[in-house]
Amino acid sequence: MAETFLFNALREATDEEMGRDPRVLVLGEDVGHYGGSYKVTKDLCNKYGDLRLLDTPIAENSFTGMAVGAAMTGLRPIIEGMNMGFLLLAFNQIANNAGMLRYTSGGNYKIPLVIRGPGGVGRQLGAEHSQRLEAYFHAVPGLKIVACSTPYNAKGLLKAAIRDDNPVLFFEHVLLYNLKENLPDTEYVLPLDKAELVRSGKDVTILTYSRMRHHVLQALKPLLQEGYDPEVIDLISLKPFDYEAIGDSIRKTHRVIIVEECMRTGGIGAELIAGITERFFDELDAAPVRLSSQDIPTPYNGTLENLTIVQPAQIVEAVQQMMAVAV
């Protein structure tokens, strides 16, 4: 076991897959000689050369379209978005091309493409650099959407995403790159479509993902001191949802709280509530609750920025209120 930063876990996954499969390449802004904005591709250019670590112009629509074409011809490209918010410029290439070409070609083309990079509310990055795009792409057919949350799952999930024959949007949180964890020395690959049971409990199911996993874990200490017993599930797969794991938990707790950094209106939590009530309505003893970001552009001011996203104290209060109604 070796202690590893999350950004280096992603680098290890990329390095291992590039070494295993010569069809894997990385392209994006500053991914080559600079080593990526968050050092996920540091020094890989020296090992694999300029054509497999391809520095691109600032033209997301162009290099995303080029990556789709490369995937169609048998390569396995990884796009690094310097900031995931910039990929809105490539929405057409991701939605109409990457997501649909396997279907519209009658299965003649596979699109083994990974689009990864940082997103989420950071520390005073401003509205345009604090985007959460998971809900933007959630309605697009043909895409898989994954959100890593720890160095361990970041490495295992990225390796799986690179090997998948479908386009995978791989969301990383800008504030988790320096998270540390001991990783196995042996190779491992994690499934893209499975949630993780972080903590088993009997009182209430808390569904979360990405950075909010850690806010939920912070909220656990006071909740446990007060005698509550929450079950915590890291969704990991945002498309498709792991309804098997979600259903197993709800049948045990009969209550669910969703904690997300996504926007409240039209967010991941909204879709989750729809799916949960369609599938498990008779198992619920209380209305599902979602804690989401405020529907405003993220302020630059640090104090206001914190007020727009869910904090651990709000999670504690939500559990207390739900359990008070149960009593």
C-alpha positions as CSV (number, residue, x, y, z in Angstrom):
1,M,0.0,0.0,0.0
2,A,1.3,3.5,-0.9
3,E,-0.2,6.8,0.2
4,T,-1.2,8.7,-3.0
5,F,-2.8,12.0,-3.9
6,L,-6.0,11.8,-6.0
7,F,-4.4,13.6,-8.9
8,N,-1.5,11.1,-8.8
9,A,-4.0,8.2,-8.7
10,L,-5.5,9.5,-11.9
11,R,-2.0,9.9,-13.4
12,E,-1.1,6.3,-12.4
13,A,-4.3,5.0,-14.1
14,T,-3.5,6.9,-17.2
15,D,0.1,5.8,-17.3
16,E,-0.9,2.1,-16.7
17,E,-3.5,2.2,-19.4
18,M,-1.2,3.9,-21.9
19,G,1.4,1.3,-21.2
20,R,-1.1,-1.5,-21.6
21,D,-2.7,-0.3,-24.8
22,P,-0.9,1.7,-27.5
23,R,-4.3,3.0,-28.8
24,V,-4.8,5.1,-25.6
25,L,-3.9,8.8,-26.0
26,V,-4.5,12.1,-24.1
27,L,-5.4,15.4,-25.7
28,G,-6.3,18.8,-24.4
29,E,-4.9,22.1,-23.4
30,D,-1.4,21.9,-21.7
31,V,-1.6,18.1,-21.2
32,G,1.8,17.5,-22.8
33,H,5.0,19.3,-21.8
34,Y,3.2,21.3,-19.0
35,G,1.8,18.1,-17.5
36,G,-1.8,19.2,-17.2
37,S,-3.3,22.0,-15.0
38,Y,-3.5,19.7,-12.0
39,K,-0.5,17.5,-13.0
40,V,-2.5,14.5,-13.9
41,T,-0.3,14.0,-17.0
42,K,3.0,15.2,-15.5
43,D,6.0,13.7,-17.3
44,L,3.9,11.3,-19.4
45,C,4.9,13.3,-22.5
46,N,8.6,12.3,-22.0
47,K,7.5,8.6,-21.8
48,Y,5.0,8.4,-24.6
49,G,5.8,11.3,-26.9
50,D,4.0,14.3,-28.3
51,L,1.4,12.4,-30.4
52,R,0.1,10.4,-27.5
53,L,0.1,13.5,-25.1
54,L,-1.2,16.0,-27.6
55,D,-1.3,19.7,-26.7
56,T,-4.2,21.3,-28.4
57,P,-5.2,24.9,-29.1
58,I,-7.9,26.6,-26.9
59,A,-10.7,25.2,-29.1
60,E,-12.8,22.7,-27.2
61,N,-15.3,22.1,-30.0
62,S,-12.5,21.3,-32.4
63,F,-10.4,18.9,-30.3
64,T,-13.5,17.1,-28.9
65,G,-14.7,16.5,-32.5
66,M,-11.2,15.3,-33.4
67,A,-11.3,12.9,-30.4
68,V,-14.7,11.5,-31.5
69,G,-13.3,10.8,-34.9
70,A,-10.2,9.2,-33.4
71,A,-12.4,6.9,-31.3
72,M,-14.4,6.0,-34.5
73,T,-11.2,4.8,-36.2
74,G,-10.1,2.6,-33.3
75,L,-8.1,4.8,-31.0
76,R,-9.1,5.3,-27.3
77,P,-8.7,9.0,-26.6
78,I,-8.9,10.7,-23.2
79,I,-9.9,14.4,-23.3
80,E,-8.7,16.5,-20.4
81,G,-10.9,19.5,-19.9
82,M,-8.8,22.2,-18.2
83,N,-12.1,23.1,-16.5
84,M,-15.2,21.1,-17.2
85,G,-17.2,24.3,-17.6
86,F,-15.2,24.9,-20.8
87,L,-16.7,21.8,-22.4
88,L,-20.0,23.6,-22.8
89,L,-18.2,24.8,-26.0
90,A,-18.2,21.2,-27.1
91,F,-21.7,20.3,-26.1
92,N,-22.7,19.5,-29.7
93,Q,-19.7,17.2,-30.2
94,I,-20.4,15.4,-26.9
95,A,-24.2,15.2,-27.3
96,N,-24.9,14.8,-31.0
97,N,-21.6,13.0,-31.9
98,A,-20.1,11.1,-29.0
99,G,-23.4,10.1,-27.4
100,M,-25.3,9.2,-30.6
101,L,-22.9,7.8,-33.2
102,R,-22.9,4.2,-32.0
103,Y,-26.7,4.2,-32.4
104,T,-27.0,6.3,-35.5
105,S,-24.4,4.2,-37.3
106,G,-26.3,1.0,-36.5
107,G,-23.5,-0.2,-34.3
108,N,-20.8,0.2,-37.0
109,Y,-18.8,2.5,-34.8
110,K,-17.8,2.2,-31.2
111,I,-16.9,5.4,-29.3
112,P,-14.3,4.5,-26.6
113,L,-13.9,8.1,-25.4
114,V,-13.2,9.4,-21.9
115,I,-13.8,13.1,-21.1
116,R,-12.4,14.0,-17.7
117,G,-11.4,17.0,-15.8
118,P,-12.1,19.3,-12.8
119,G,-15.4,20.9,-11.9
120,G,-17.4,21.9,-8.9
121,V,-17.3,24.8,-6.5
122,G,-13.7,25.5,-5.6
123,R,-12.2,28.3,-3.5
124,Q,-13.3,31.6,-5.1
125,L,-12.9,30.5,-8.7
126,G,-15.9,32.6,-9.8
127,A,-19.1,31.5,-11.5
128,E,-17.8,30.4,-14.9
129,H,-15.1,28.1,-13.2
130,S,-17.5,26.7,-10.6
131,Q,-19.8,24.8,-12.9
132,R,-21.4,21.4,-12.2
133,L,-22.1,19.9,-15.6
134,E,-23.4,16.5,-14.6
135,A,-27.0,17.5,-14.9
136,Y,-26.4,19.3,-18.2
137,F,-25.4,16.0,-19.8
138,H,-27.7,13.7,-17.8
139,A,-30.4,13.7,-20.5
140,V,-28.0,12.9,-23.4
141,P,-28.6,9.3,-24.6
142,G,-25.5,7.1,-25.0
143,L,-23.3,8.7,-22.3
144,K,-22.1,7.1,-19.1
145,I,-21.4,9.6,-16.3
146,V,-19.1,8.9,-13.3
147,A,-18.0,11.0,-10.4
148,C,-14.9,9.9,-8.4
149,S,-14.6,10.9,-4.8
150,T,-11.4,9.2,-3.4
151,P,-8.0,8.4,-4.7
152,Y,-8.9,4.7,-4.6
153,N,-12.1,4.9,-6.7
154,A,-10.5,7.6,-9.0
155,K,-7.9,5.2,-10.1
156,G,-10.0,2.1,-10.5
157,L,-12.8,4.0,-12.2
158,L,-10.6,5.8,-14.7
159,K,-9.0,2.5,-15.8
160,A,-12.5,1.1,-16.3
161,A,-13.6,4.2,-18.2
162,I,-10.6,4.0,-20.6
163,R,-11.4,0.3,-21.3
164,D,-15.1,0.9,-21.9
165,D,-16.3,1.0,-25.5
166,N,-18.8,3.8,-24.8
167,P,-18.2,7.6,-24.1
168,V,-17.7,8.2,-20.4
169,L,-17.9,11.6,-18.8
170,F,-15.6,11.4,-15.8
171,F,-16.1,14.1,-13.2
172,E,-13.4,15.1,-10.8
173,H,-13.8,17.7,-8.1
174,V,-11.3,20.6,-8.1
175,L,-11.0,20.5,-4.3
176,L,-10.3,16.7,-4.0
177,Y,-7.1,16.5,-6.1
178,N,-4.9,16.8,-2.9
179,L,-6.9,14.1,-1.0
180,K,-4.6,11.3,0.2
181,E,-5.3,7.6,0.5
182,N,-3.3,4.3,0.6
183,L,-3.7,2.5,-2.7
184,P,-3.0,-1.2,-3.4
185,D,0.3,-2.0,-5.1
186,T,-1.5,-4.5,-7.3
187,E,-3.8,-3.6,-10.3
188,Y,-7.5,-3.1,-9.7
189,V,-10.4,-2.0,-11.9
190,L,-13.8,-0.8,-10.5
191,P,-17.2,-1.1,-12.1
192,L,-18.5,2.1,-13.6
193,D,-22.2,1.4,-12.8
194,K,-22.0,0.5,-9.1
195,A,-22.6,2.7,-6.0
196,E,-20.4,2.3,-2.9
197,L,-21.8,1.6,0.5
198,V,-19.7,4.0,2.6
199,R,-21.4,3.3,5.9
200,S,-24.1,0.8,6.9
201,G,-26.9,2.1,9.1
202,K,-30.6,1.6,9.8
203,D,-32.2,5.0,10.3
204,V,-31.9,7.0,7.1
205,T,-30.3,6.5,3.7
206,I,-28.0,9.4,2.6
207,L,-27.2,9.4,-1.1
208,T,-24.3,11.6,-2.2
209,Y,-21.4,11.8,-4.6
210,S,-18.1,13.6,-5.3
211,R,-17.0,16.2,-2.7
212,M,-20.3,16.0,-0.8
213,R,-19.3,12.5,0.3
214,H,-16.8,14.2,2.6
215,H,-19.3,16.8,3.8
216,V,-21.6,13.9,4.7
217,L,-18.8,12.1,6.6
218,Q,-18.1,15.3,8.5
219,A,-21.8,15.4,9.5
220,L,-21.6,11.8,10.8
221,K,-19.7,12.6,14.0
222,P,-22.3,14.8,15.6
223,L,-25.1,12.5,14.3
224,L,-23.5,9.4,15.8
225,Q,-23.0,11.3,19.1
226,E,-26.7,12.0,19.2
227,G,-27.6,8.3,18.6
228,Y,-28.6,8.4,15.0
229,D,-27.5,5.6,12.7
230,P,-27.4,6.8,9.0
231,E,-26.5,4.7,6.0
232,V,-24.3,6.5,3.5
233,I,-24.0,5.6,-0.1
234,D,-21.7,7.2,-2.6
235,L,-23.5,7.0,-5.9
236,I,-20.3,7.1,-8.1
237,S,-22.4,6.2,-11.2
238,L,-24.6,9.2,-12.1
239,K,-25.8,7.5,-15.3
240,P,-27.0,4.9,-14.9
241,F,-27.9,5.1,-11.2
242,D,-27.4,1.9,-9.2
243,Y,-31.0,1.4,-8.2
244,E,-30.2,-2.1,-6.9
245,A,-28.0,-0.6,-4.2
246,I,-30.3,2.3,-3.6
247,G,-33.4,0.1,-3.3
248,D,-31.7,-2.4,-0.9
249,S,-30.8,0.6,1.4
250,I,-34.3,2.2,1.3
251,R,-36.0,-1.1,2.1
252,K,-33.9,-1.2,5.2
253,T,-34.1,2.5,6.4
254,H,-37.4,3.6,4.7
255,R,-36.1,7.2,4.5
256,V,-33.8,8.9,2.1
257,I,-31.9,12.2,2.0
258,I,-29.9,13.3,-1.1
259,V,-26.9,15.5,-0.7
260,E,-25.5,17.0,-3.9
261,E,-23.5,20.0,-5.1
262,C,-25.5,20.1,-8.3
263,M,-28.2,22.8,-8.7
264,R,-31.6,22.1,-7.1
265,T,-33.6,22.8,-10.3
266,G,-33.2,20.0,-12.8
267,G,-30.3,18.5,-10.9
268,I,-29.2,15.0,-10.1
269,G,-31.2,15.0,-6.9
270,A,-34.4,15.8,-8.8
271,E,-33.9,12.8,-11.2
272,L,-33.1,10.6,-8.2
273,I,-36.3,11.6,-6.4
274,A,-38.3,10.8,-9.5
275,G,-36.7,7.4,-9.9
276,I,-37.0,6.5,-6.2
277,T,-40.6,7.4,-5.9
278,E,-41.4,5.5,-9.1
279,R,-39.6,2.4,-7.9
280,F,-39.8,2.4,-4.0
281,F,-42.7,4.6,-3.1
282,D,-44.3,2.0,-0.9
283,E,-41.1,1.5,1.0
284,L,-40.9,5.2,2.0
285,D,-42.1,6.3,5.5
286,A,-41.3,10.0,4.8
287,A,-41.0,12.2,1.7
288,P,-37.5,12.2,0.2
289,V,-35.4,15.3,1.0
290,R,-32.7,16.8,-1.2
291,L,-30.0,19.2,-0.1
292,S,-28.7,21.0,-3.2
293,S,-26.8,24.1,-4.3
294,Q,-28.7,27.3,-4.6
295,D,-29.9,28.2,-8.1
296,I,-27.6,31.2,-8.6
297,P,-24.3,31.7,-10.3
298,T,-21.6,30.9,-7.7
299,P,-20.3,34.1,-6.1
300,Y,-16.6,35.0,-6.0
301,N,-16.9,36.2,-2.4
302,G,-15.7,33.3,-0.2
303,T,-18.4,33.7,2.5
304,L,-21.2,33.9,-0.1
305,E,-19.7,31.0,-2.0
306,N,-20.0,28.7,1.0
307,L,-23.6,29.8,1.5
308,T,-24.5,28.5,-2.0
309,I,-23.5,24.9,-1.3
310,V,-24.6,22.3,1.3
311,Q,-22.6,22.4,4.5
312,P,-22.3,19.6,7.1
313,A,-24.5,21.4,9.6
314,Q,-27.4,21.4,7.1
315,I,-27.0,17.6,6.7
316,V,-27.1,17.2,10.5
317,E,-30.3,19.3,10.7
318,A,-32.0,17.4,7.8
319,V,-31.4,14.0,9.6
320,Q,-32.6,15.4,12.9
321,Q,-35.8,16.8,11.3
322,M,-36.6,13.6,9.4
323,M,-36.1,11.4,12.4
324,A,-38.1,13.8,14.6
325,V,-41.1,13.3,12.3
326,A,-40.5,9.5,12.5
327,V,-40.7,9.6,16.3
